[in-house]
Amino acid sequence: MNILYNLLLHLLAPFALLRLLCKSRKNRDYCRHISERFARCLPPALPNGLWVHAVSVGEFLAIRPLLDSLLAQHPDLNLWLTCTTPTGRAQIAQYQARHPQRITYSYLPYDTIANCRRILAHIRPRALILMETEIWPNLIRLAARAGVPVILTNARLSAKSLRGYHRYARHLLREPLAHLQINAQTRNDARRFRKLGVPAANISITPNLKYQTPPETPLPPDIAAARQPDTWIAASTHPGEDESAIAAHRILQQTLPHARLIL
């Protein structure tokens, strides 16, 4: 299974590049720093570093309070932050500007053996923290072999994902999962990770980091409005749903004339 997985990664590499180039037609940032996705042309690593991977904006914003705490409580600790999207990179760049002597960042390389070996040898992290669903077999396996503890924090696993992993990737994930520490969001997530093969001793349940983020001060106007009484939100709507939400809001206003809709 490992051989097949690594063969597929190499076969898909040209298509991954093509995908980046296609996305760059709408966002030029996708064609920048491509070498980092192959663990090349990386910025200099800082000593005594902790590697934290947050996929994009949402994951980074969720883990930012933890990063603040680590930097404050461990003045000897430095951070290497990775992401996979330009929007996530922009957020990390802003954060790094506040701690330029203690934070370095790059894109997460594709999960080939060569890429993982290069970046692990470059960073030499004390530990690796992955967010939510970022289970990368080669990265986790090679980090464990190098003596680098790997933690999947704010971890979640849906029933659908469990079925998919169990059916198609059970043997591929056997070794990585044996070394993975899981901080699960809920008991159901913890139960699913146990079914997937993570030892029960390696699993703990911790609060969802996204609910631990302190509010901005002062609050942005839209968030402040959301805290007013009789306010409801229609988010992530699709074509045709906006009209339904507005129609429902007009009906609601017959009973609650001061109701607010954030669309």
BAFI-3210 file (N, C-alpha, C; in Angstrom, 3 decimals, decimal comma, padded with zeros to 6 digits):
// residues 263
n [1|2|3|4|5|6|7|8|9|10|11|12|13|14|15|16|17|18|19|20|21|22|23|24|25|26|27|28|29|30|31|32|33|34|35|36|37|38|39|40|41|42|43|44|45|46|47|48|49|50|51|52|53|54|55|56|57|58|59|60|61|62|63|64|65|66|67|68|69|70|71|72|73|74|75|76|77|78|79|80|81|82|83|84|85|86|87|88|89|90|91|92|93|94|95|96|97|98|99|100|101|102|103|104|105|106|107|108|109|110|111|112|113|114|115|116|117|118|119|120|121|122|123|124|125|126|127|128|129|130|131|132|133|134|135|136|137|138|139|140|141|142|143|144|145|146|147|148|149|150|151|152|153|154|155|156|157|158|159|160|161|162|163|164|165|166|167|168|169|170|171|172|173|174|175|176|177|178|179|180|181|182|183|184|185|186|187|188|189|190|191|192|193|194|195|196|197|198|199|200|201|202|203|204|205|206|207|208|209|210|211|212|213|214|215|216|217|218|219|220|221|222|223|224|225|226|227|228|229|230|231|232|233|234|235|236|237|238|239|240|241|242|243|244|245|246|247|248|249|250|251|252|253|254|255|256|257|258|259|260|261|262|263]
n.u [000,827|001,973|003,833|002,179|000,795|002,891|003,720|001,464|001,482|003,741|002,955|000,835|001,954|002,591|-000,028|-000,808|000,775|-000,293|-002,848|-002,313|-001,409|-003,702|-005,407|-004,027|-004,801|-006,965|-006,061|-003,078|-001,283|-001,156|000,747|003,099|005,987|006,114|008,158|008,440|006,476|007,643|009,539|011,806|014,061|013,520|012,942|015,477|015,841|014,814|016,400|015,468|012,742|009,171|006,973|004,082|001,166|-001,354|-004,109|-005,545|-007,080|-009,149|-008,299|-005,869|-006,665|-008,056|-006,067|-004,406|-004,632|-003,452|-000,859|-000,095|-000,038|001,984|004,239|004,354|004,687|006,892|009,719|012,029|011,259|010,746|008,796|007,745|005,610|003,202|001,094|-001,485|-002,751|-002,896|-004,361|-004,266|-001,515|-001,151|-002,391|-000,685|001,677|001,120|000,920|003,492|004,925|004,612|006,203|008,970|011,478|011,041|009,399|008,971|007,851|006,179|004,874|003,186|004,918|004,239|003,204|005,400|008,022|010,636|010,225|009,251|011,411|013,322|012,240|011,940|014,596|015,529|014,072|014,215|012,397|011,149|008,716|005,705|002,727|-000,383|-003,427|-006,786|-007,861|-005,599|-004,021|-001,218|000,385|003,204|004,611|003,930|004,862|007,652|008,426|007,962|009,820|012,099|012,112|010,424|007,743|004,290|001,325|-002,125|-004,217|-007,304|-008,769|-010,846|-013,149|-015,266|-018,104|-018,364|-015,784|-014,353|-015,311|-014,304|-011,475|-011,104|-011,786|-010,160|-007,602|-006,605|-004,380|-002,314|-002,329|-001,707|000,908|001,538|-000,649|-000,203|001,731|000,676|-000,507|-003,648|-005,779|-008,895|-011,963|-014,532|-016,295|-017,337|-015,652|-013,266|-013,939|-014,208|-011,596|-010,334|-011,500|-010,358|-007,785|-006,041|-004,233|-005,927|-004,702|-003,397|-005,181|-006,987|-009,593|-010,275|-011,228|-012,877|-010,833|-011,709|-013,729|-012,475|-011,280|-010,590|-012,778|-012,374|-011,246|-011,970|-015,173|-015,785|-018,187|-020,143|-019,994|-020,584|-023,222|-024,339|-024,539|-026,649|-030,039|-032,560|-031,337|-030,403|-028,508|-027,760|-025,643|-022,981|-024,528|-026,170|-026,772|-030,012|-030,820|-030,548|-032,775|-034,793|-034,077|-034,427|-037,184|-038,129|-037,234|-038,811|-041,279|-040,715|-040,375|-042,919|-043,740|-041,552|-040,601|-038,172|-036,233|-033,101|-031,317|-028,429|-026,812]
n.v [-001,208|001,246|001,573|001,866|004,202|006,121|005,950|006,926|009,546|010,609|010,349|012,078|014,542|016,317|017,059|018,368|020,641|021,754|022,296|024,327|026,305|026,767|027,774|030,069|031,801|033,190|033,982|035,257|034,596|031,865|030,895|031,610|030,966|028,242|026,377|025,806|023,955|021,676|021,351|022,953|025,766|026,904|029,158|030,203|028,066|028,368|027,839|025,355|024,815|024,610|022,927|023,865|023,121|024,615|024,478|026,534|029,802|029,586|027,457|028,491|030,832|029,591|028,277|030,273|031,569|029,554|029,574|032,148|031,763|029,834|031,243|033,232|031,852|030,282|031,471|030,614|029,166|028,699|029,116|027,286|027,781|026,340|026,177|025,655|027,278|030,439|032,448|031,578|031,752|034,524|035,392|034,199|035,517|038,128|037,620|036,701|039,019|040,302|038,878|038,673|037,591|035,098|033,469|031,510|030,743|028,753|027,092|023,938|021,085|018,764|015,396|013,551|011,097|012,113|014,909|015,188|014,240|016,180|018,604|017,970|017,512|020,039|021,779|020,478|019,933|020,219|019,139|018,254|019,750|019,097|020,161|019,313|017,498|016,732|014,298|013,035|010,483|009,845|012,034|011,909|009,345|009,489|011,587|010,457|008,374|009,878|010,668|012,725|013,957|013,730|015,499|015,513|017,994|019,487|017,567|015,917|013,511|012,329|010,097|009,252|009,749|007,975|005,499|005,632|005,807|003,384|001,551|002,049|002,919|001,683|-000,059|001,570|003,603|002,375|002,268|005,140|006,012|004,666|006,123|008,561|011,272|012,145|014,854|014,990|016,517|015,768|013,150|011,337|011,732|010,829|008,140|007,250|007,569|005,638|003,343|003,507|002,794|004,104|003,936|003,719|004,906|007,005|008,980|011,860|014,031|017,277|020,766|022,378|024,292|026,410|027,551|028,708|031,014|034,303|037,193|039,890|043,147|046,475|044,924|043,929|045,650|043,914|041,581|042,625|043,364|040,860|040,027|041,292|041,310|039,140|038,532|036,832|034,577|033,883|031,892|030,912|030,575|029,331|029,772|031,104|030,636|032,932|034,509|032,993|033,186|035,922|036,161|034,584|036,155|038,444|037,418|036,758|039,310|040,213|039,349|039,944|042,896|044,273|042,525|041,281|040,407|038,821|038,372]
n.w [000,000|000,777|-001,261|-003,501|-002,794|-002,750|-005,388|-006,712|-005,762|-007,056|-009,710|-009,765|-009,361|-011,629|-012,315|-010,018|-010,138|-012,462|-011,553|-009,673|-011,409|-012,904|-010,914|-010,412|-012,356|-011,441|-008,972|-008,441|-006,496|-006,188|-007,909|-006,814|-004,803|-005,348|-005,231|-002,531|-002,041|-002,739|-000,883|-001,253|-001,574|000,908|003,667|006,075|008,902|012,321|015,506|017,989|017,342|016,955|014,909|013,311|011,623|009,806|007,784|006,284|006,441|008,442|010,122|011,001|012,400|014,433|015,864|016,640|019,266|020,842|019,816|020,588|023,357|023,611|022,685|024,612|027,057|026,688|026,180|024,931|022,791|019,313|016,280|013,420|010,874|008,742|005,812|003,317|001,498|-000,303|001,062|003,701|004,029|003,857|006,225|008,091|007,477|008,344|011,060|011,610|011,256|013,628|015,317|014,348|014,921|015,886|014,417|011,520|008,207|005,680|002,723|003,095|002,116|-000,594|000,102|-000,370|000,022|-000,360|-000,225|002,415|003,911|003,271|004,344|007,051|007,765|007,357|009,106|011,591|013,855|017,261|017,816|016,043|015,146|013,888|012,321|012,873|010,407|009,105|008,105|007,080|005,652|004,971|006,061|008,808|009,470|008,858|010,503|013,026|012,943|013,031|015,584|016,267|017,984|017,035|016,870|016,454|016,612|017,786|016,549|014,209|012,905|010,619|010,266|007,645|006,599|008,192|007,243|004,627|005,032|006,383|004,472|002,215|003,018|005,247|005,729|004,853|006,745|009,112|010,413|010,659|012,317|014,656|015,918|016,375|018,290|019,511|019,861|020,337|019,168|020,079|021,898|020,085|017,884|019,044|019,472|016,832|015,881|017,433|016,345|013,872|014,383|016,100|019,091|022,222|024,394|023,250|022,756|023,568|024,780|023,962|024,356|021,604|019,609|018,091|019,478|021,543|020,874|021,662|021,491|019,101|020,010|019,481|018,638|015,227|013,128|011,931|013,479|015,973|015,523|015,247|017,819|018,886|020,201|018,765|016,319|013,389|011,288|007,936|006,472|004,202|001,888|-001,092|-004,668|-005,115|-002,527|-001,038|-001,597|-000,435|002,256|002,698|002,251|004,363|006,446|006,208|006,893|009,543|010,612|010,905|013,343|014,971|014,701|014,894|014,199|012,927|009,992|008,997|006,127]
ca.u [000,000|002,862|004,419|001,136|000,539|003,993|003,690|000,385|001,909|004,647|002,200|-000,079|002,697|002,361|-001,400|-000,849|001,323|-001,280|-003,940|-001,856|-001,368|-005,087|-005,910|-003,328|-005,473|-007,836|-005,289|-001,677|-000,488|-001,014|001,946|004,266|006,564|005,805|009,273|008,236|005,596|008,539|010,544|013,003|014,113|012,865|013,656|016,321|015,119|015,224|016,675|014,474|011,484|007,974|006,335|002,622|000,546|-002,766|-004,377|-005,878|-007,384|-009,943|-007,488|-004,872|-007,331|-008,414|-004,904|-003,609|-004,490|-002,478|000,464|000,189|000,306|003,292|005,276|004,431|005,104|008,156|010,509|013,102|010,657|010,450|007,740|007,712|004,206|002,929|-000,292|-001,583|-003,439|-002,373|-005,048|-003,655|-000,149|-001,251|-002,661|000,529|002,655|000,768|001,254|004,945|005,448|004,590|007,246|009,881|012,658|010,666|008,486|009,250|006,684|006,271|003,816|003,434|005,274|003,461|003,561|006,293|009,090|011,755|009,836|009,159|012,765|014,016|011,768|012,262|016,023|015,747|013,501|014,598|011,471|011,003|007,456|004,890|001,302|-001,257|-004,765|-008,087|-007,950|-004,390|-003,315|-000,322|001,091|004,661|005,093|003,794|005,737|009,052|008,654|008,059|011,105|013,150|011,966|009,645|006,350|003,300|000,035|-003,245|-005,015|-008,640|-008,979|-012,215|-013,249|-016,675|-018,409|-018,071|-014,333|-013,930|-015,584|-013,368|-010,146|-011,086|-011,929|-009,130|-006,286|-006,360|-003,008|-001,413|-002,313|-001,442|002,103|001,415|-001,603|000,354|002,613|-000,011|-001,254|-004,899|-006,601|-010,167|-012,945|-015,675|-016,188|-017,586|-014,412|-012,314|-014,359|-013,898|-010,145|-010,001|-011,890|-009,424|-006,552|-005,212|-004,326|-006,750|-003,815|-002,893|-006,311|-007,613|-010,648|-009,974|-012,207|-012,688|-010,058|-012,423|-014,592|-011,632|-010,700|-011,193|-013,287|-011,578|-011,651|-013,428|-015,747|-016,194|-019,613|-021,034|-020,017|-021,316|-024,647|-024,789|-024,764|-027,861|-031,195|-033,391|-030,497|-030,076|-027,507|-027,812|-024,245|-022,604|-025,699|-025,970|-027,691|-031,423|-031,116|-030,648|-034,166|-035,579|-033,756|-035,062|-038,625|-038,357|-037,010|-039,990|-042,324|-040,299|-040,552|-044,321|-043,819|-040,435|-040,307|-036,798|-035,311|-032,032|-030,789|-027,078|-026,801]
ca.v [000,000|002,400|001,720|002,388|005,583|006,977|005,978|007,838|010,919|011,048|010,469|013,215|015,789|017,274|017,571|019,325|021,888|022,296|022,844|025,603|027,280|027,114|028,640|031,348|032,685|034,037|034,475|035,101|034,082|030,419|030,533|032,087|030,068|026,840|025,508|025,375|022,779|020,535|021,466|023,596|027,224|027,228|030,164|029,613|027,566|028,869|026,743|025,036|025,159|023,778|023,013|023,875|023,197|025,008|024,410|027,829|030,889|029,140|026,663|029,359|031,675|028,754|027,887|031,453|031,761|028,590|030,076|033,279|031,223|029,181|032,268|033,973|031,020|029,595|032,455|029,972|028,382|029,352|028,447|027,185|027,643|025,992|026,195|025,166|028,244|031,809|033,216|031,177|032,301|035,955|035,526|033,839|036,580|039,218|037,186|036,629|040,383|040,687|038,108|038,335|036,853|033,814|032,725|031,329|030,084|028,291|026,157|022,529|020,336|017,576|014,322|012,522|010,750|013,043|016,217|015,122|014,120|017,463|019,639|017,552|017,748|021,489|022,405|019,736|020,425|019,491|018,412|018,662|019,841|019,174|020,609|018,762|016,277|016,674|013,028|012,814|009,258|009,906|013,036|011,399|008,185|009,898|012,380|009,522|007,672|010,830|010,986|013,957|013,679|014,311|015,676|015,993|018,735|019,866|016,496|015,474|012,433|012,033|008,687|009,010|009,662|006,730|004,404|005,739|005,426|001,971|000,732|002,254|003,337|001,104|-000,562|002,706|004,436|001,575|002,749|006,536|006,183|004,093|007,109|009,852|011,701|012,748|015,703|014,948|017,545|015,196|011,720|010,607|011,767|009,937|006,760|006,925|007,403|004,316|002,352|003,587|002,122|004,865|003,370|004,512|005,686|008,156|009,857|012,655|014,920|018,653|021,699|022,847|025,529|027,498|028,192|029,302|032,241|035,493|038,136|041,068|044,341|046,366|043,980|044,449|045,978|042,797|040,679|043,310|043,273|039,483|039,816|041,995|040,409|038,881|038,526|035,505|034,615|032,919|031,853|029,910|030,327|028,980|030,504|030,853|030,553|034,280|034,947|032,266|033,747|037,239|035,934|034,118|037,271|039,317|036,777|036,896|040,694|040,441|039,086|040,648|043,959|044,754|041,425|041,560|039,291|038,960|037,453]
ca.w [000,000|000,797|-002,590|-004,375|-002,396|-003,203|-006,852|-007,099|-005,486|-008,113|-010,949|-009,670|-009,185|-012,733|-012,250|-008,910|-010,674|-013,394|-010,744|-009,138|-012,500|-013,242|-009,856|-010,459|-013,300|-010,626|-007,838|-008,830|-005,378|-006,301|-008,672|-006,079|-003,787|-005,690|-004,829|-001,149|-002,046|-002,951|000,184|-001,784|-001,410|002,169|004,461|007,132|010,076|013,618|016,449|019,018|016,699|016,954|013,601|013,405|010,295|009,734|006,350|005,709|007,368|009,586|011,048|011,637|013,386|015,573|016,665|016,995|020,726|021,349|019,438|021,481|024,671|023,519|022,582|025,871|028,175|026,383|025,429|024,176|021,716|018,038|015,529|011,963|010,524|007,351|005,366|001,935|000,646|-000,220|002,091|004,967|004,067|004,141|007,655|008,825|007,252|009,254|012,420|011,710|011,344|015,047|016,009|013,241|015,372|016,478|013,543|010,101|007,603|004,292|002,363|003,426|000,903|-000,926|001,038|-000,883|000,960|-000,540|000,298|003,874|004,455|003,136|005,259|008,419|007,969|007,357|010,308|012,804|014,885|018,524|017,679|014,907|015,452|012,721|012,695|012,511|009,590|008,287|008,300|005,944|006,067|004,910|007,006|010,177|009,640|008,867|011,714|014,153|012,842|013,401|016,994|016,408|018,353|016,132|017,533|015,645|017,576|017,301|015,576|013,940|011,927|010,382|010,007|006,228|006,447|008,822|006,297|003,514|005,489|006,749|003,265|001,204|003,504|006,571|005,824|004,675|007,945|010,309|011,105|011,119|013,404|015,881|016,552|016,385|019,473|019,051|020,718|019,614|019,518|020,786|022,191|018,845|017,110|019,718|019,201|015,428|015,754|017,990|015,346|012,759|014,767|017,033|020,449|023,136|025,261|022,499|022,436|024,624|024,289|024,368|023,807|020,231|019,643|017,428|020,465|022,577|020,349|022,286|020,505|018,823|020,739|019,508|017,702|013,931|013,143|011,607|014,627|017,031|015,192|015,461|019,251|019,288|020,295|017,581|015,113|012,876|010,221|006,842|006,026|003,194|001,041|-002,491|-005,549|-004,874|-001,100|-000,481|-001,713|000,573|003,566|002,800|002,399|005,732|007,349|006,139|007,706|010,937|011,048|011,264|014,785|015,596|013,727|015,004|013,891|011,978|009,201|008,438|004,985]
c.u [000,862|003,463|003,408|000,860|001,627|004,075|002,621|000,782|002,820|003,916|001,305|000,644|002,503|000,953|-001,567|-000,304|000,337|-002,445|-003,553|-001,853|-002,770|-005,673|-005,262|-003,940|-006,420|-007,087|-003,813|-000,811|-000,289|000,246|003,224|004,686|006,243|006,912|009,106|007,361|006,374|009,723|011,872|012,880|013,356|013,629|014,502|015,486|015,692|015,498|015,520|013,059|010,391|007,274|004,828|002,050|-000,936|-003,112|-004,589|-006,283|-008,097|-009,127|-006,442|-005,502|-007,711|-007,221|-004,081|-003,530|-003,501|-001,059|000,866|000,652|001,687|004,421|005,461|005,042|006,438|009,036|011,653|012,585|010,418|009,435|008,046|006,256|004,064|001,432|-000,313|-002,213|-002,797|-003,055|-004,521|-002,263|-000,176|-001,521|-001,404|001,589|002,389|001,152|002,767|005,566|005,457|005,692|008,325|011,085|012,339|009,791|009,026|008,073|006,962|005,001|004,195|003,805|004,310|004,055|004,370|007,399|010,231|011,424|009,826|010,536|013,485|013,549|012,027|013,737|016,322|015,274|014,074|013,704|011,512|009,745|006,712|003,424|000,542|-002,660|-005,859|-008,043|-006,686|-003,563|-002,508|000,599|002,609|005,224|005,046|004,765|007,201|009,380|008,817|009,390|012,270|013,052|011,200|008,220|005,390|001,951|-000,981|-004,203|-006,295|-009,139|-010,452|-012,186|-014,715|-016,868|-018,094|-016,573|-013,792|-014,143|-014,595|-011,963|-010,075|-011,108|-010,716|-007,731|-005,923|-004,911|-001,992|-001,247|-001,910|-000,234|001,979|000,495|-001,088|001,211|001,923|-000,718|-002,472|-005,514|-007,943|-011,115|-014,064|-015,413|-016,437|-016,351|-013,387|-012,647|-014,005|-012,401|-009,701|-010,345|-010,922|-008,084|-005,632|-005,345|-005,099|-005,887|-003,306|-003,983|-006,790|-008,654|-010,379|-011,012|-011,847|-011,991|-010,812|-013,357|-013,790|-011,055|-011,353|-011,676|-012,338|-012,112|-011,107|-013,937|-016,026|-017,702|-020,528|-021,120|-020,771|-022,813|-025,188|-025,084|-025,999|-029,026|-031,914|-032,596|-030,248|-029,216|-027,807|-026,426|-024,019|-023,794|-025,283|-026,974|-029,140|-031,803|-031,221|-032,099|-035,052|-035,337|-034,434|-036,575|-038,959|-038,188|-038,208|-041,156|-042,009|-040,577|-042,009|-044,545|-042,755|-039,979|-038,863|-035,769|-034,302|-031,625|-029,394|-026,930|-025,368]
c.v [001,259|002,659|002,335|003,860|006,516|007,041|006,952|009,290|011,450|011,213|011,705|014,554|016,765|017,868|018,569|020,677|022,552|022,935|024,204|026,680|027,709|028,060|030,018|032,300|033,630|034,662|034,206|034,519|032,573|030,016|031,067|031,050|028,593|025,909|025,011|024,136|021,503|020,601|022,000|025,106|027,659|028,330|029,493|029,199|028,185|027,704|026,556|025,347|024,122|023,994|022,882|024,044|023,506|025,192|025,795|028,802|030,389|028,380|027,539|030,250|030,880|028,465|029,092|031,706|030,782|029,043|031,252|032,779|030,577|030,206|033,007|033,135|030,330|030,528|031,859|029,224|029,250|028,515|028,419|026,879|027,309|026,039|025,670|026,177|029,627|032,656|032,868|031,753|033,791|036,208|035,244|034,922|037,766|038,872|037,165|038,022|040,892|039,991|037,710|037,510|035,439|032,951|032,698|030,575|029,700|027,508|024,754|021,793|019,181|016,372|013,201|012,251|011,759|014,407|016,225|015,014|015,458|018,477|019,255|017,795|019,239|022,121|021,794|020,131|019,584|018,634|018,986|018,628|020,020|019,521|019,732|017,457|016,047|015,420|012,739|011,645|009,363|010,883|012,505|010,251|008,607|010,768|011,468|008,778|008,565|011,248|012,274|013,587|014,402|014,328|016,172|016,674|019,250|018,818|016,134|014,416|012,064|010,544|008,334|008,865|008,375|005,553|004,438|005,323|003,921|001,089|000,823|002,508|002,735|000,656|000,574|003,493|003,679|002,089|004,211|006,698|005,633|005,094|008,448|010,096|012,487|013,592|015,866|016,034|016,991|013,723|010,889|010,596|010,818|008,479|006,355|006,750|006,069|003,217|002,339|002,940|002,903|004,253|004,300|005,392|006,947|009,196|010,572|013,555|016,307|019,588|022,126|024,205|026,704|028,226|028,835|030,631|033,455|036,459|039,298|042,244|045,563|045,381|044,637|044,679|044,790|041,814|041,316|043,226|041,886|039,194|040,558|041,005|040,278|038,977|037,085|035,651|033,527|032,914|030,734|029,558|030,021|029,752|030,091|030,839|031,936|034,761|034,255|032,837|035,102|037,091|035,477|035,261|038,227|038,734|036,945|038,305|041,033|040,222|039,862|041,758|044,462|043,643|041,842|040,272|039,668|037,903|037,358]
c.w [000,000|-000,581|-003,553|-004,075|-002,923|-004,721|-007,348|-006,868|-006,588|-009,444|-010,951|-009,563|-010,348|-012,711|-011,106|-009,362|-011,623|-012,645|-010,156|-010,217|-012,911|-012,191|-009,910|-011,478|-012,574|-009,451|-008,114|-007,720|-005,460|-007,074|-008,017|-005,040|-004,084|-005,221|-003,393|-001,078|-002,362|-001,974|-000,330|-001,625|-000,151|002,897|005,532|008,337|011,342|014,562|017,414|018,522|016,892|015,620|013,795|012,003|010,420|008,265|005,750|006,810|008,620|010,602|011,752|012,699|014,631|016,464|017,116|018,492|021,357|021,020|020,328|022,846|024,661|023,483|023,902|026,991|027,940|025,546|024,632|022,953|020,488|017,271|014,040|011,597|009,047|007,086|003,936|000,992|000,765|000,849|003,478|005,116|004,404|005,620|008,474|008,667|008,173|010,693|012,619|011,849|012,780|015,837|015,000|013,657|015,822|015,568|012,119|009,501|006,158|003,976|002,846|002,142|000,656|-000,195|000,391|000,130|000,866|000,040|001,820|004,515|004,391|004,178|006,715|008,732|008,051|008,660|011,581|013,982|016,151|018,492|016,490|015,331|014,149|013,184|012,074|011,723|008,765|008,591|007,031|006,275|006,063|005,938|008,434|010,422|009,752|010,076|012,920|014,123|013,225|014,858|017,256|016,796|017,407|016,833|016,515|016,610|016,943|016,313|015,437|012,839|011,786|010,142|008,561|005,991|007,062|007,881|005,140|003,889|005,747|005,504|002,347|001,764|004,849|006,714|005,689|005,974|009,206|011,078|011,543|012,322|014,722|016,634|016,763|017,717|019,001|020,162|020,014|020,101|020,394|021,090|020,941|017,960|017,715|019,426|017,772|015,216|016,350|016,988|014,168|013,084|015,679|018,421|021,375|024,033|024,580|022,230|023,685|023,972|024,857|023,762|022,391|020,259|019,033|018,387|021,590|022,129|021,000|021,224|020,308|019,650|020,000|018,470|016,363|013,916|012,867|012,766|015,787|016,785|015,479|016,926|019,757|019,373|018,957|016,282|014,685|011,633|009,197|006,199|005,020|002,297|-000,381|-003,344|-005,302|-003,414|-000,455|-000,490|-000,670|001,967|003,755|002,977|003,812|006,728|007,361|006,945|009,193|011,457|011,361|012,755|015,551|014,647|013,770|014,707|012,833|011,269|008,723|007,361|004,480]
res [m|n|i|l|y|n|l|l|l|h|l|l|a|p|f|a|l|l|r|l|l|c|k|s|r|k|n|r|d|y|c|r|h|i|s|e|r|f|a|r|c|l|p|p|a|l|p|n|g|l|w|v|h|a|v|s|v|g|e|f|l|a|i|r|p|l|l|d|s|l|l|a|q|h|p|d|l|n|l|w|l|t|c|t|t|p|t|g|r|a|q|i|a|q|y|q|a|r|h|p|q|r|i|t|y|s|y|l|p|y|d|t|i|a|n|c|r|r|i|l|a|h|i|r|p|r|a|l|i|l|m|e|t|e|i|w|p|n|l|i|r|l|a|a|r|a|g|v|p|v|i|l|t|n|a|r|l|s|a|k|s|l|r|g|y|h|r|y|a|r|h|l|l|r|e|p|l|a|h|l|q|i|n|a|q|t|r|n|d|a|r|r|f|r|k|l|g|v|p|a|a|n|i|s|i|t|p|n|l|k|y|q|t|p|p|e|t|p|l|p|p|d|i|a|a|a|r|q|p|d|t|w|i|a|a|s|t|h|p|g|e|d|e|s|a|i|a|a|h|r|i|l|q|q|t|l|p|h|a|r|l|i|l]
***
